[in-house]
């Protein structure tokens, strides 16, 4: 695979992590958390707040689980050495 200039491929084991968390459908949230930590595009707290605000009423019960998955992905990026450094957004 050839990446465009300034692109970085980060292989996140999101499916396995979601399965380990007991939520196999949560891989997308894990990927988003890892992306946020890797790019520092926004503070994770704001992403969590936006997710909570955008959930329809019938999905609101998933907010805490989704927040935990976002944090799990961000934690993975930080511990794997893929988190953005301060001022590198």
C-alpha positions in Angstrom: 0.0 0.0 0.0 1.3 3.4 -0.9 0.3 6.2 1.3 0.1 9.9 0.3 2.7 12.2 1.7 2.2 13.0 5.4 -0.1 10.0 5.8 0.5 7.5 8.5 -1.0 4.0 8.7 -1.6 2.9 12.3 -2.8 -0.7 12.6 -5.3 -0.6 15.5 -6.5 -4.0 16.7 -10.0 -2.5 17.2 -12.0 -5.6 16.5 -10.1 -7.7 19.0 -10.2 -4.8 21.6 -14.0 -4.5 21.1 -14.5 -8.2 21.6 -12.3 -8.2 24.7 -14.4 -5.3 26.0 -17.5 -7.5 25.5 -18.9 -5.2 22.7 -17.9 -6.6 19.3 -19.9 -3.9 17.6 -17.8 -1.2 19.2 -14.7 -1.4 17.0 -15.7 1.9 15.3 -15.7 3.7 18.6 -12.3 2.3 19.5 -11.0 3.4 16.1 -12.4 6.9 16.6 -10.8 7.1 20.1 -7.4 6.0 18.7 -7.7 8.6 15.8 -8.5 11.4 18.2 -5.5 10.5 20.4 -3.2 10.0 17.4 -4.1 13.3 15.6 -5.2 15.5 18.5 -7.9 16.8 16.2 -10.1 17.6 19.3 -9.9 16.8 23.0 -11.3 13.4 23.7 -13.7 14.9 26.2 -15.3 17.0 23.5 -15.7 14.0 21.2 -17.4 12.1 24.0 -19.7 15.0 24.7 -20.5 15.3 21.0 -21.3 11.6 20.8 -23.6 11.8 23.8 -25.4 14.9 22.3 -25.9 13.2 19.0 -27.3 9.9 20.2 -31.1 9.6 19.5 -33.2 8.8 22.6 -33.5 5.1 21.8 -29.7 4.8 21.8 -28.9 7.0 24.9 -28.4 3.8 26.9 -25.3 3.1 24.8 -23.6 6.4 25.8 -21.5 5.1 28.7 -20.4 2.0 26.7 -19.5 4.2 23.7 -17.6 6.6 26.0 -15.6 3.7 27.5 -14.8 2.4 24.0 -13.6 5.8 22.9 -11.4 6.0 26.0 -10.1 2.5 25.3 -9.0 3.4 21.8 -7.3 6.6 23.0 -5.6 4.7 25.8 -4.3 2.2 23.2 -2.9 5.0 21.0 -1.2 6.6 24.0 0.3 3.4 25.4 1.4 2.1 21.9 3.2 5.4 21.3 0.8 6.7 18.7 -0.6 9.7 20.5 0.1 13.2 19.2 2.5 15.3 21.2 1.5 18.6 22.6 1.1 21.2 20.0 1.2 18.7 17.1 -2.3 19.0 15.7 
